[in-house]
Amino acid sequence: MVFPSEVGTPMEPRNLNRHFAAPREKAGCPDVRLHDLRHTVVSLLMELGVPPHVVQAIARHADVKITLKIYSHANLDVMRQALGKLDGRLS
């Protein structure tokens, strides 16, 4: 278990956020929640082209459909690259 409570059970999310605040402030990081960092990591993995089923396993989503629904927003550069692959095929 990554974040156990003092008695060895899973730490409650609010307690985890409170415990995360002190090292975050000490490091001079902006006011973000631990969940925000998780979202950033999963978004970056998707942008880097990591297969969705691998991202699902890392994020511990119950179903890959959840991963794809939440994180499959493509950025403009990726869309341009995808459409650029069609160049010459349609002419």
Secondary structure, 3 states (H helix, E strand, C coil): CCCECCCCCECCHHHHHHHHHHHHHHCCCCCCCHHHHHHHHHHHHHHCCCCHHHHHHHHCCCCHHHHHHHHCCCCHHHHHHHHHCCCCCCC
